Amino acid sequence: MKWARARGIQVSKNTELVGIPDRTFWVPGGRPLVPEFKRPDGKGEPSPAQVWHMKKLRAMGYDSPLVESREQFLELMAAHTSLTYAGKNRKRDSQGRFA
C-alpha cells in the first residue's frame, strides 16, 4: 500500500461488506482497481462471497483480480497506470490469477 500511496494513488480499505475485495486503489484517470489479496502459497482461496463480489464488480466494468504476490500487484498497477514495472509479462486466468 505504501508503494501505491507514494505514487499518488489513494487507497481505501474495504470493511463494510462480507466478501468485498480487500482494498480499492483509486488510480488517477478514473480507473479504480478492486483486487482481492490472497497468500502466495496457494492456501488462501477466495470464499464464495468473495468470488461473487469479484464477478459482480467485473460485470460492472471494474478490474477485480485475485492477487497472490507483490510482483503480481506491481504488474497490475503498471498495467493500470503510466508507471512501469520490469517484472514478467504474464497473463491472468479466468479467476484473475496470474498464470
C-alpha positions in Angstrom: 0.0 0.0 0.0 2.9 2.3 0.7 4.1 1.7 -2.9 0.8 2.9 -4.3 0.4 5.9 -2.0 4.0 7.0 -2.7 2.9 7.3 -6.4 -0.2 9.4 -5.7 -2.7 6.5 -5.7 -5.3 6.8 -3.0 -6.1 3.5 -1.2 -9.3 2.6 0.7 -9.6 -0.4 2.9 -13.0 -2.1 2.4 -14.5 -3.4 5.6 -18.2 -2.8 5.3 -19.5 -5.9 3.4 -18.6 -9.5 3.9 -16.7 -10.8 0.8 -16.0 -7.4 -0.8 -12.4 -7.3 -2.0 -9.7 -6.0 0.4 -8.8 -2.7 -1.0 -9.8 -0.1 -3.6 -7.0 1.7 -5.4 -8.2 5.0 -6.8 -5.9 5.2 -9.8 -5.7 8.6 -11.4 -7.7 8.8 -14.6 -10.8 7.2 -13.3 -9.8 3.5 -13.3 -10.3 2.2 -9.8 -8.8 -1.2 -9.1 -10.5 -3.6 -6.6 -8.2 -6.6 -6.1 -8.6 -9.4 -3.6 -5.3 -10.3 -2.0 -4.5 -14.0 -1.1 -1.5 -15.7 0.2 1.1 -16.7 -2.4 1.5 -20.2 -1.0 -1.8 -21.3 -2.6 -3.6 -21.9 0.8 -5.6 -18.7 0.6 -8.6 -19.4 -1.6 -11.4 -16.9 -2.2 -14.7 -17.6 -0.3 -17.9 -17.9 -2.3 -18.9 -14.4 -1.2 -15.5 -13.1 -2.5 -15.9 -14.8 -5.8 -19.5 -13.4 -6.1 -18.3 -9.9 -5.4 -15.4 -10.1 -7.8 -17.7 -11.4 -10.6 -20.2 -8.6 -9.8 -17.5 -5.9 -9.9 -16.2 -7.3 -13.2 -19.7 -7.3 -14.7 -19.9 -3.6 -13.8 -16.7 -2.9 -15.6 -14.2 -2.8 -12.7 -10.9 -4.7 -12.7 -11.2 -7.0 -9.7 -8.4 -9.7 -9.9 -7.1 -12.1 -7.4 -3.6 -11.1 -6.4 -1.3 -13.6 -4.8 2.1 -11.8 -4.7 3.8 -8.4 -4.6 5.1 -9.0 -8.1 1.6 -9.6 -9.4 0.4 -6.4 -7.6 3.1 -4.4 -9.2 2.4 -5.8 -12.6 -1.3 -5.0 -12.2 -0.5 -1.4 -11.1 1.8 -1.0 -14.1 -1.0 -2.2 -16.4 -3.4 0.4 -15.0 -1.1 3.4 -14.8 1.7 5.1 -16.6 4.1 3.6 -14.1 6.4 0.9 -15.2 7.4 -2.4 -13.7 10.1 -4.7 -15.1 8.5 -7.9 -14.0 7.5 -10.8 -16.2 4.6 -10.1 -18.6 2.2 -12.8 -17.6 -1.5 -13.5 -18.4 -4.3 -14.0 -16.0 -6.7 -16.9 -15.9 -10.5 -16.8 -15.6 -10.2 -16.2 -11.8 -7.9 -13.2 -12.3 -4.8 -15.1 -11.1 -1.6 -14.7 -13.0 -0.5 -17.9 -14.8 
